[in-house]
């Protein structure tokens, strides 16, 4: 696929269009790494610094014939695929020429049943985006064919790669002769099990620097106390309604998130109870997702 030239790397400081400082640093680090090593490379960029656009720019620069992008969730697969289809903000920020052709992107949402199906998928796309669960659960011949048809592997949210089934799949890329380029992107250098993400750490943008440069706002802590878990959930639900309503009154359309699915279910039940009893703010537009979890507030 002809992308009509690599992205320019103009700074976006002082209001000029271009990539952000952490994106420029990560791109240079990835390109330098490719000249000296075939080991998997890990890039650490805090949330809000432009990790996804860095992936897009690196793919445009390297012009991988068949890029496989692996993400941890279905929702992220859709989000990342949409970014690759449009080049995100790269054209808007004048990092790519207007005539640059968009890549053909395939969302792989099922486990291929045969190597022949893998060939059909990779013959029809420049970028294939799938989840760790799908890649890790495929039969060995299917996994081997995926590795054989891939030119490079991007792993987003790499702190999720601790599962043995997924680790074995990734090993197919490392064991190739020569090994395929593997670039891992993460906002944290530590996996969910507390261990450090593997790979050669080629670039880390400090969290303190990201905050100092205004990529995200300071966190406001609200202490909530309860006599037991149910009482605490009730108190959190009431505080949640209060804070979100205040934000809505200020014209801020915010979302509420829980740290895990279990907590989401608990808080959903507590919020519903609070609203039923009239003890919580009635938040306009509140909507509950499948399975009863609170998906969107506001």
ZADO-1210 file (C-alpha; in nm, 4 decimals, padded with zeros to 6 digits):
<atoms>
<atom x="00.0000" y="00.0000" z="00.0000" code="UNK" pos="1"/>
<atom x="00.1351" y="00.3422" z="-00.0936" code="UNK" pos="2"/>
<atom x="00.0892" y="00.5888" z="00.1924" code="UNK" pos="3"/>
<atom x="00.2425" y="00.8728" z="-00.0117" code="UNK" pos="4"/>
<atom x="00.5221" y="00.9692" z="00.2233" code="UNK" pos="5"/>
<atom x="00.6087" y="00.9276" z="00.5889" code="UNK" pos="6"/>
<atom x="00.4630" y="01.1532" z="00.8563" code="UNK" pos="7"/>
<atom x="00.6447" y="01.4750" z="00.9271" code="UNK" pos="8"/>
<atom x="00.7613" y="01.5214" z="01.2841" code="UNK" pos="9"/>
<atom x="00.6804" y="01.8817" z="01.3659" code="UNK" pos="10"/>
<atom x="00.6476" y="01.9837" z="01.7271" code="UNK" pos="11"/>
<atom x="00.3057" y="02.0861" z="01.8600" code="UNK" pos="12"/>
<atom x="00.4434" y="02.3289" z="02.1174" code="UNK" pos="13"/>
<atom x="00.3271" y="02.6920" z="02.1053" code="UNK" pos="14"/>
<atom x="00.0090" y="02.5898" z="01.9244" code="UNK" pos="15"/>
<atom x="00.1735" y="02.4679" z="01.6040" code="UNK" pos="16"/>
<atom x="00.0336" y="02.1485" z="01.4479" code="UNK" pos="17"/>
<atom x="00.2300" y="01.8278" z="01.4816" code="UNK" pos="18"/>
<atom x="00.3075" y="01.5488" z="01.7237" code="UNK" pos="19"/>
<atom x="00.3451" y="01.5955" z="02.0966" code="UNK" pos="20"/>
<atom x="00.6832" y="01.5783" z="02.2669" code="UNK" pos="21"/>
<atom x="00.6289" y="01.2263" z="02.4124" code="UNK" pos="22"/>
<atom x="00.5091" y="01.1009" z="02.0733" code="UNK" pos="23"/>
<atom x="00.8203" y="01.2365" z="01.9013" code="UNK" pos="24"/>
<atom x="01.0435" y="01.0809" z="02.1651" code="UNK" pos="25"/>
<atom x="00.8739" y="00.7424" z="02.1409" code="UNK" pos="26"/>
<atom x="00.8928" y="00.7415" z="01.7605" code="UNK" pos="27"/>
<atom x="01.2651" y="00.8198" z="01.7564" code="UNK" pos="28"/>
<atom x="01.3268" y="00.5531" z="02.0203" code="UNK" pos="29"/>
<atom x="01.1347" y="00.2900" z="01.8206" code="UNK" pos="30"/>
<atom x="01.3175" y="00.3719" z="01.4974" code="UNK" pos="31"/>
<atom x="01.6555" y="00.3677" z="01.6729" code="UNK" pos="32"/>
<atom x="01.5739" y="00.0339" z="01.8375" code="UNK" pos="33"/>
<atom x="01.4921" y="-00.1200" z="01.4998" code="UNK" pos="34"/>
<atom x="01.8447" y="-00.0417" z="01.3776" code="UNK" pos="35"/>
<atom x="02.0202" y="-00.2271" z="01.6583" code="UNK" pos="36"/>
<atom x="01.8000" y="-00.5036" z="01.7977" code="UNK" pos="37"/>
<atom x="01.5274" y="-00.7559" z="01.7159" code="UNK" pos="38"/>
<atom x="01.4191" y="-00.7922" z="02.0803" code="UNK" pos="39"/>
<atom x="01.0617" y="-00.6914" z="02.1706" code="UNK" pos="40"/>
<atom x="01.0515" y="-00.3183" z="02.2481" code="UNK" pos="41"/>
<atom x="00.8373" y="-00.1650" z="02.5224" code="UNK" pos="42"/>
<atom x="00.7168" y="00.1964" z="02.5185" code="UNK" pos="43"/>
<atom x="00.5664" y="00.3439" z="02.8364" code="UNK" pos="44"/>
<atom x="00.3458" y="00.6490" z="02.7843" code="UNK" pos="45"/>
<atom x="00.0982" y="00.7666" z="03.0512" code="UNK" pos="46"/>
<atom x="-00.2673" y="00.7897" z="02.9581" code="UNK" pos="47"/>
<atom x="-00.3395" y="01.1123" z="02.7721" code="UNK" pos="48"/>
<atom x="00.0017" y="01.1588" z="02.6107" code="UNK" pos="49"/>
<atom x="-00.1020" y="01.0156" z="02.2731" code="UNK" pos="50"/>
<atom x="-00.0064" y="00.6483" z="02.2785" code="UNK" pos="51"/>
<atom x="-00.2481" y="00.5464" z="02.0031" code="UNK" pos="52"/>
<atom x="-00.1371" y="00.8173" z="01.7604" code="UNK" pos="53"/>
<atom x="00.2215" y="00.7056" z="01.8255" code="UNK" pos="54"/>
<atom x="00.1222" y="00.3587" z="01.7055" code="UNK" pos="55"/>
<atom x="-00.0384" y="00.5054" z="01.3939" code="UNK" pos="56"/>
<atom x="00.2654" y="00.7193" z="01.3142" code="UNK" pos="57"/>
<atom x="00.5099" y="00.4331" z="01.3657" code="UNK" pos="58"/>
<atom x="00.3113" y="00.2131" z="01.1280" code="UNK" pos="59"/>
<atom x="00.3032" y="00.4919" z="00.8677" code="UNK" pos="60"/>
<atom x="00.6777" y="00.5476" z="00.9018" code="UNK" pos="61"/>
<atom x="00.7729" y="00.1800" z="00.8845" code="UNK" pos="62"/>
<atom x="00.5118" y="00.0939" z="00.6212" code="UNK" pos="63"/>
<atom x="00.4533" y="-00.2574" z="00.7513" code="UNK" pos="64"/>
<atom x="00.2885" y="-00.4684" z="00.4843" code="UNK" pos="65"/>
<atom x="00.0755" y="-00.6627" z="00.7331" code="UNK" pos="66"/>
<atom x="00.0511" y="-00.5252" z="01.0855" code="UNK" pos="67"/>
<atom x="-00.1154" y="-00.7252" z="01.3622" code="UNK" pos="68"/>
<atom x="-00.2431" y="-00.5160" z="01.6539" code="UNK" pos="69"/>
<atom x="-00.3458" y="-00.7053" z="01.9680" code="UNK" pos="70"/>
<atom x="-00.5520" y="-00.5385" z="02.2413" code="UNK" pos="71"/>
<atom x="-00.7053" y="-00.6711" z="02.5667" code="UNK" pos="72"/>
<atom x="-01.0768" y="-00.5993" z="02.5090" code="UNK" pos="73"/>
<atom x="-01.3472" y="-00.5910" z="02.2417" code="UNK" pos="74"/>
<atom x="-01.4154" y="-00.2229" z="02.3084" code="UNK" pos="75"/>
<atom x="-01.0511" y="-00.1328" z="02.2601" code="UNK" pos="76"/>
<atom x="-01.0397" y="-00.3379" z="01.9388" code="UNK" pos="77"/>
<atom x="-01.3156" y="-00.1219" z="01.7929" code="UNK" pos="78"/>
<atom x="-01.1532" y="00.1997" z="01.9146" code="UNK" pos="79"/>
<atom x="-00.8055" y="00.1168" z="01.7839" code="UNK" pos="80"/>
<atom x="-00.9378" y="-00.0145" z="01.4510" code="UNK" pos="81"/>
<atom x="-01.1296" y="00.3095" z="01.3984" code="UNK" pos="82"/>
<atom x="-00.8127" y="00.5082" z="01.4643" code="UNK" pos="83"/>
<atom x="-00.6105" y="00.3082" z="01.2111" code="UNK" pos="84"/>
<atom x="-00.8869" y="00.3482" z="00.9506" code="UNK" pos="85"/>
<atom x="-00.8724" y="00.7277" z="00.9754" code="UNK" pos="86"/>
<atom x="-00.5089" y="00.7844" z="01.0878" code="UNK" pos="87"/>
<atom x="-00.6542" y="00.9451" z="01.4007" code="UNK" pos="88"/>
<atom x="-00.5480" y="01.3106" z="01.4109" code="UNK" pos="89"/>
<atom x="-00.2305" y="01.2652" z="01.2048" code="UNK" pos="90"/>
<atom x="-00.3716" y="01.4337" z="00.8939" code="UNK" pos="91"/>
<atom x="-00.5408" y="01.7068" z="01.0949" code="UNK" pos="92"/>
<atom x="-00.2081" y="01.7784" z="01.2665" code="UNK" pos="93"/>
<atom x="-00.0284" y="01.7873" z="00.9294" code="UNK" pos="94"/>
<atom x="00.1790" y="01.4778" z="01.0133" code="UNK" pos="95"/>
<atom x="00.0660" y="01.3125" z="00.6894" code="UNK" pos="96"/>
<atom x="-00.0023" y="01.4516" z="00.3448" code="UNK" pos="97"/>
<atom x="-00.3684" y="01.4938" z="00.2535" code="UNK" pos="98"/>
<atom x="-00.3257" y="01.2451" z="-00.0318" code="UNK" pos="99"/>
<atom x="-00.1895" y="00.9699" z="00.1967" code="UNK" pos="100"/>
<atom x="-00.3949" y="00.6541" z="00.1434" code="UNK" pos="101"/>
<atom x="-00.5768" y="00.5046" z="00.4393" code="UNK" pos="102"/>
<atom x="-00.4891" y="00.1465" z="00.5369" code="UNK" pos="103"/>
<atom x="-00.7369" y="-00.1372" z="00.4982" code="UNK" pos="104"/>
<atom x="-00.8273" y="-00.2467" z="00.8502" code="UNK" pos="105"/>
<atom x="-00.9794" y="-00.5805" z="00.9554" code="UNK" pos="106"/>
<atom x="-01.1441" y="-00.6315" z="01.2938" code="UNK" pos="107"/>
<atom x="-01.0828" y="-00.9958" z="01.3838" code="UNK" pos="108"/>
<atom x="-01.3672" y="-01.0750" z="01.6253" code="UNK" pos="109"/>
<atom x="-01.3670" y="-01.4551" z="01.6054" code="UNK" pos="110"/>
<atom x="-01.1107" y="-01.7339" z="01.6238" code="UNK" pos="111"/>
<atom x="-01.0129" y="-01.8445" z="01.2697" code="UNK" pos="112"/>
<atom x="-01.0835" y="-02.2122" z="01.2114" code="UNK" pos="113"/>
<atom x="-00.7998" y="-02.2895" z="00.9697" code="UNK" pos="114"/>
<atom x="-00.4774" y="-02.1534" z="00.8201" code="UNK" pos="115"/>
<atom x="-00.6699" y="-02.0966" z="00.4957" code="UNK" pos="116"/>
<atom x="-00.9069" y="-01.8591" z="00.6761" code="UNK" pos="117"/>
<atom x="-00.6047" y="-01.6755" z="00.8186" code="UNK" pos="118"/>
<atom x="-00.4795" y="-01.6269" z="00.4619" code="UNK" pos="119"/>
<atom x="-00.8156" y="-01.4825" z="00.3562" code="UNK" pos="120"/>
<atom x="-00.8060" y="-01.2367" z="00.6450" code="UNK" pos="121"/>
<atom x="-00.4509" y="-01.1184" z="00.5875" code="UNK" pos="122"/>
<atom x="-00.4951" y="-01.1019" z="00.2098" code="UNK" pos="123"/>
<atom x="-00.7730" y="-00.8463" z="00.2596" code="UNK" pos="124"/>
<atom x="-00.6108" y="-00.6053" z="00.5049" code="UNK" pos="125"/>
<atom x="-00.3037" y="-00.3969" z="00.5850" code="UNK" pos="126"/>
<atom x="-00.3870" y="-00.3883" z="00.9560" code="UNK" pos="127"/>
<atom x="-00.5564" y="-00.6664" z="01.1536" code="UNK" pos="128"/>
<atom x="-00.6830" y="-00.5761" z="01.5017" code="UNK" pos="129"/>
<atom x="-00.7821" y="-00.8511" z="01.7435" code="UNK" pos="130"/>
<atom x="-00.7873" y="-00.9335" z="02.1145" code="UNK" pos="131"/>
<atom x="-00.5489" y="-01.1302" z="02.3299" code="UNK" pos="132"/>
<atom x="-00.8242" y="-01.3801" z="02.4055" code="UNK" pos="133"/>
<atom x="-00.8835" y="-01.4606" z="02.0384" code="UNK" pos="134"/>
<atom x="-00.5157" y="-01.4821" z="01.9503" code="UNK" pos="135"/>
<atom x="-00.4293" y="-01.6872" z="02.2572" code="UNK" pos="136"/>
<atom x="-00.7104" y="-01.9421" z="02.2172" code="UNK" pos="137"/>
<atom x="-00.6609" y="-02.0230" z="01.8479" code="UNK" pos="138"/>
<atom x="-00.5334" y="-02.3690" z="01.7513" code="UNK" pos="139"/>
<atom x="-00.1575" y="-02.4029" z="01.7067" code="UNK" pos="140"/>
<atom x="-00.1682" y="-02.4248" z="01.3217" code="UNK" pos="141"/>
<atom x="-00.3824" y="-02.1102" z="01.3110" code="UNK" pos="142"/>
<atom x="-00.1489" y="-01.9225" z="01.5441" code="UNK" pos="143"/>
<atom x="00.1525" y="-02.0293" z="01.3389" code="UNK" pos="144"/>
<atom x="-00.0104" y="-01.9066" z="01.0186" code="UNK" pos="145"/>
<atom x="-00.0964" y="-01.5725" z="01.1795" code="UNK" pos="146"/>
<atom x="00.2689" y="-01.5318" z="01.2764" code="UNK" pos="147"/>
<atom x="00.3771" y="-01.6363" z="00.9263" code="UNK" pos="148"/>
<atom x="00.1544" y="-01.3770" z="00.7571" code="UNK" pos="149"/>
<atom x="00.2356" y="-01.0888" z="00.9915" code="UNK" pos="150"/>
<atom x="00.5054" y="-00.8310" z="00.9150" code="UNK" pos="151"/>
<atom x="00.5050" y="-00.6721" z="01.2620" code="UNK" pos="152"/>
<atom x="00.3207" y="-00.6995" z="01.5922" code="UNK" pos="153"/>
<atom x="00.1913" y="-00.4129" z="01.8069" code="UNK" pos="154"/>
<atom x="00.0642" y="-00.4973" z="02.1554" code="UNK" pos="155"/>
<atom x="-00.1503" y="-00.2318" z="02.3217" code="UNK" pos="156"/>
<atom x="-00.1967" y="-00.2260" z="02.6999" code="UNK" pos="157"/>
<atom x="00.0977" y="-00.4659" z="02.7303" code="UNK" pos="158"/>
<atom x="00.0563" y="-00.4998" z="03.1071" code="UNK" pos="159"/>
<atom x="-00.2162" y="-00.7566" z="03.0279" code="UNK" pos="160"/>
<atom x="00.0239" y="-01.0078" z="02.8691" code="UNK" pos="161"/>
<atom x="00.0806" y="-01.2299" z="03.1724" code="UNK" pos="162"/>
<atom x="-00.1581" y="-01.5111" z="03.0655" code="UNK" pos="163"/>
<atom x="00.0378" y="-01.8244" z="02.9576" code="UNK" pos="164"/>
<atom x="-00.1792" y="-01.8859" z="02.6481" code="UNK" pos="165"/>
<atom x="-00.1161" y="-01.5332" z="02.5218" code="UNK" pos="166"/>
<atom x="00.2541" y="-01.5458" z="02.6092" code="UNK" pos="167"/>
<atom x="00.2948" y="-01.8640" z="02.4028" code="UNK" pos="168"/>
<atom x="00.1311" y="-01.6973" z="02.1033" code="UNK" pos="169"/>
<atom x="00.3600" y="-01.3967" z="02.1264" code="UNK" pos="170"/>
<atom x="00.6543" y="-01.6359" z="02.1435" code="UNK" pos="171"/>
<atom x="00.5843" y="-01.7415" z="01.7849" code="UNK" pos="172"/>
<atom x="00.6884" y="-01.3947" z="01.6689" code="UNK" pos="173"/>
<atom x="01.0039" y="-01.3926" z="01.8785" code="UNK" pos="174"/>
<atom x="01.1051" y="-01.7369" z="01.7519" code="UNK" pos="175"/>
<atom x="01.0765" y="-01.6443" z="01.3843" code="UNK" pos="176"/>
<atom x="01.3997" y="-01.6306" z="01.1862" code="UNK" pos="177"/>
<atom x="01.4594" y="-01.3434" z="01.1716" code="UNK" pos="178"/>
<atom x="01.2288" y="-01.2382" z="01.4611" code="UNK" pos="179"/>
<atom x="00.9387" y="-01.0126" z="01.3672" code="UNK" pos="180"/>
<atom x="00.9346" y="-00.6553" z="01.5002" code="UNK" pos="181"/>
<atom x="00.7355" y="-00.6461" z="01.8245" code="UNK" pos="182"/>
<atom x="00.6474" y="-00.3148" z="01.9873" code="UNK" pos="183"/>
<atom x="00.4589" y="-00.3139" z="02.3154" code="UNK" pos="184"/>
<atom x="00.2716" y="-00.0042" z="02.4330" code="UNK" pos="185"/>
<atom x="00.1565" y="00.0498" z="02.7889" code="UNK" pos="186"/>
<atom x="00.0699" y="00.3248" z="03.0341" code="UNK" pos="187"/>
<atom x="00.2340" y="00.1358" z="03.3206" code="UNK" pos="188"/>
<atom x="00.5521" y="-00.0760" z="03.3342" code="UNK" pos="189"/>
<atom x="00.3885" y="-00.3288" z="03.5684" code="UNK" pos="190"/>
<atom x="00.1583" y="-00.6163" z="03.4791" code="UNK" pos="191"/>
<atom x="-00.1660" y="-00.6913" z="03.6616" code="UNK" pos="192"/>
<atom x="00.0131" y="-00.9611" z="03.8650" code="UNK" pos="193"/>
<atom x="00.2622" y="-00.7028" z="03.9920" code="UNK" pos="194"/>
<atom x="00.5509" y="-00.8178" z="03.7748" code="UNK" pos="195"/>
<atom x="00.7320" y="-00.5872" z="03.5387" code="UNK" pos="196"/>
<atom x="00.6321" y="-00.5914" z="03.1714" code="UNK" pos="197"/>
<atom x="00.9010" y="-00.7684" z="02.9703" code="UNK" pos="198"/>
<atom x="01.0838" y="-00.6453" z="02.6621" code="UNK" pos="199"/>
<atom x="01.3530" y="-00.3854" z="02.6101" code="UNK" pos="200"/>
<atom x="01.2283" y="-00.0598" z="02.7663" code="UNK" pos="201"/>
<atom x="01.3256" y="00.1772" z="02.4880" code="UNK" pos="202"/>
<atom x="01.1240" y="00.4803" z="02.5991" code="UNK" pos="203"/>
<atom x="00.9507" y="00.5850" z="02.9197" code="UNK" pos="204"/>
<atom x="00.7766" y="00.9208" z="02.9489" code="UNK" pos="205"/>
<atom x="00.7620" y="01.0087" z="03.3196" code="UNK" pos="206"/>
<atom x="00.4201" y="01.0480" z="03.4798" code="UNK" pos="207"/>
<atom x="00.5444" y="01.3543" z="03.6685" code="UNK" pos="208"/>
<atom x="00.6536" y="01.5203" z="03.3445" code="UNK" pos="209"/>
<atom x="00.3204" y="01.4407" z="03.1782" code="UNK" pos="210"/>
<atom x="00.1386" y="01.6102" z="03.4636" code="UNK" pos="211"/>
<atom x="00.3751" y="01.9082" z="03.4618" code="UNK" pos="212"/>
<atom x="00.3159" y="01.9590" z="03.0886" code="UNK" pos="213"/>
<atom x="-00.0611" y="01.9541" z="03.1320" code="UNK" pos="214"/>
<atom x="-00.1522" y="01.6244" z="02.9629" code="UNK" pos="215"/>
<atom x="-00.3931" y="01.5488" z="03.2454" code="UNK" pos="216"/>
<atom x="-00.5402" y="01.7250" z="03.5455" code="UNK" pos="217"/>
<atom x="-00.4609" y="01.6643" z="03.9143" code="UNK" pos="218"/>
<atom x="-00.6781" y="01.3991" z="04.0824" code="UNK" pos="219"/>
<atom x="-00.9305" y="01.5198" z="04.3395" code="UNK" pos="220"/>
<atom x="-00.9642" y="01.2667" z="04.6201" code="UNK" pos="221"/>
<atom x="-01.2997" y="01.2183" z="04.7929" code="UNK" pos="222"/>
<atom x="-01.2864" y="01.0050" z="05.1100" code="UNK" pos="223"/>
<atom x="-01.5886" y="00.7743" z="05.1599" code="UNK" pos="224"/>
<atom x="-01.6497" y="00.5732" z="05.4766" code="UNK" pos="225"/>
<atom x="-01.8921" y="00.2905" z="05.5538" code="UNK" pos="226"/>
<atom x="-01.9578" y="00.0440" z="05.8334" code="UNK" pos="227"/>
<atom x="-01.9318" y="-00.2504" z="05.5915" code="UNK" pos="228"/>
<atom x="-01.9028" y="-00.3141" z="05.2152" code="UNK" pos="229"/>
<atom x="-02.2733" y="-00.2628" z="05.1467" code="UNK" pos="230"/>
<atom x="-02.2795" y="00.0589" z="05.3482" code="UNK" pos="231"/>
<atom x="-01.9661" y="00.1830" z="05.1703" code="UNK" pos="232"/>
<atom x="-02.1164" y="00.1045" z="04.8290" code="UNK" pos="233"/>
<atom x="-02.4275" y="00.3000" z="04.9250" code="UNK" pos="234"/>
<atom x="-02.2171" y="00.5978" z="05.0327" code="UNK" pos="235"/>
<atom x="-02.0097" y="00.5831" z="04.7133" code="UNK" pos="236"/>
<atom x="-02.3231" y="00.5694" z="04.4980" code="UNK" pos="237"/>
<atom x="-02.4656" y="00.8758" z="04.6706" code="UNK" pos="238"/>
<atom x="-02.1389" y="01.0689" z="04.6402" code="UNK" pos="239"/>
<atom x="-02.1137" y="00.9616" z="04.2755" code="UNK" pos="240"/>
<atom x="-02.4565" y="01.1039" z="04.2000" code="UNK" pos="241"/>
<atom x="-02.3757" y="01.4266" z="04.3807" code="UNK" pos="242"/>
<atom x="-02.0444" y="01.4851" z="04.1994" code="UNK" pos="243"/>
<atom x="-02.1745" y="01.3918" z="03.8560" code="UNK" pos="244"/>
<atom x="-02.4780" y="01.6171" z="03.8951" code="UNK" pos="245"/>
<atom x="-02.2483" y="01.9051" z="03.9901" code="UNK" pos="246"/>
<atom x="-02.0404" y="01.8397" z="03.6781" code="UNK" pos="247"/>
<atom x="-02.3520" y="01.8248" z="03.4611" code="UNK" pos="248"/>
<atom x="-02.4705" y="02.1586" z="03.5980" code="UNK" pos="249"/>
<atom x="-02.1323" y="02.3011" z="03.4885" code="UNK" pos="250"/>
<atom x="-02.1776" y="02.1619" z="03.1368" code="UNK" pos="251"/>
<atom x="-01.9266" y="01.8783" z="03.1876" code="UNK" pos="252"/>
<atom x="-02.0475" y="01.5520" z="03.0347" code="UNK" pos="253"/>
<atom x="-01.8547" y="01.2963" z="03.2394" code="UNK" pos="254"/>
<atom x="-01.8456" y="00.9196" z="03.2803" code="UNK" pos="255"/>
<atom x="-01.8165" y="00.7125" z="03.5973" code="UNK" pos="256"/>
<atom x="-01.5845" y="00.4117" z="03.5990" code="UNK" pos="257"/>
<atom x="-01.5189" y="00.1343" z="03.8516" code="UNK" pos="258"/>
<atom x="-01.1823" y="-00.0346" z="03.8968" code="UNK" pos="259"/>
<atom x="-01.3160" y="-00.3806" z="03.8094" code="UNK" pos="260"/>
<atom x="-01.6319" y="-00.5574" z="03.6906" code="UNK" pos="261"/>
<atom x="-01.7160" y="-00.6825" z="04.0420" code="UNK" pos="262"/>
<atom x="-01.7126" y="-00.3294" z="04.1827" code="UNK" pos="263"/>
<atom x="-01.9151" y="-00.2055" z="03.8853" code="UNK" pos="264"/>
<atom x="-02.1937" y="-00.4529" z="03.9651" code="UNK" pos="265"/>
<atom x="-02.1872" y="-00.3593" z="04.3351" code="UNK" pos="266"/>
<atom x="-02.2034" y="00.0132" z="04.2684" code="UNK" pos="267"/>
<atom x="-02.4738" y="-00.0317" z="04.0050" code="UNK" pos="268"/>
<atom x="-02.6956" y="-00.2110" z="04.2563" code="UNK" pos="269"/>
<atom x="-02.6250" y="00.0505" z="04.5220" code="UNK" pos="270"/>
<atom x="-02.6978" y="00.3398" z="04.2867" code="UNK" pos="271"/>
<atom x="-03.0219" y="00.1831" z="04.1700" code="UNK" pos="272"/>
<atom x="-03.1285" y="00.1324" z="04.5307" code="UNK" pos="273"/>
<atom x="-03.0360" y="00.4888" z="04.6216" code="UNK" pos="274"/>
<atom x="-03.2338" y="00.6283" z="04.3282" code="UNK" pos="275"/>
<atom x="-03.5338" y="00.4057" z="04.4102" code="UNK" pos="276"/>
<atom x="-03.5342" y="00.5285" z="04.7687" code="UNK" pos="277"/>
<atom x="-03.4901" y="00.8875" z="04.6592" code="UNK" pos="278"/>
<atom x="-03.1609" y="00.9282" z="04.8462" code="UNK" pos="279"/>
<atom x="-02.9451" y="00.9851" z="04.5378" code="UNK" pos="280"/>
<atom x="-02.9473" y="01.2558" z="04.2733" code="UNK" pos="281"/>
<atom x="-03.1489" y="01.1582" z="03.9671" code="UNK" pos="282"/>
<atom x="-02.8775" y="01.1867" z="03.7020" code="UNK" pos="283"/>
<atom x="-03.0164" y="01.2777" z="03.3574" code="UNK" pos="284"/>
<atom x="-02.9346" y="01.0255" z="03.0869" code="UNK" pos="285"/>
<atom x="-02.8121" y="00.7557" z="03.3253" code="UNK" pos="286"/>
<atom x="-02.8052" y="00.4317" z="03.1374" code="UNK" pos="287"/>
<atom x="-02.7293" y="00.0780" z="03.2462" code="UNK" pos="288"/>
<atom x="-02.5412" y="-00.1592" z="03.0187" code="UNK" pos="289"/>
<atom x="-02.5870" y="-00.5292" z="02.9544" code="UNK" pos="290"/>
<atom x="-02.5754" y="-00.7468" z="03.2634" code="UNK" pos="291"/>
<atom x="-02.6797" y="-00.4593" z="03.4865" code="UNK" pos="292"/>
<atom x="-02.3492" y="-00.2715" z="03.4990" code="UNK" pos="293"/>
<atom x="-02.3634" y="00.1063" z="03.4940" code="UNK" pos="294"/>
<atom x="-02.2246" y="00.1841" z="03.1502" code="UNK" pos="295"/>
<atom x="-02.2728" y="00.5579" z="03.1079" code="UNK" pos="296"/>
<atom x="-02.3680" y="00.8381" z="03.3416" code="UNK" pos="297"/>
<atom x="-02.4665" y="01.1776" z="03.1981" code="UNK" pos="298"/>
</atoms>
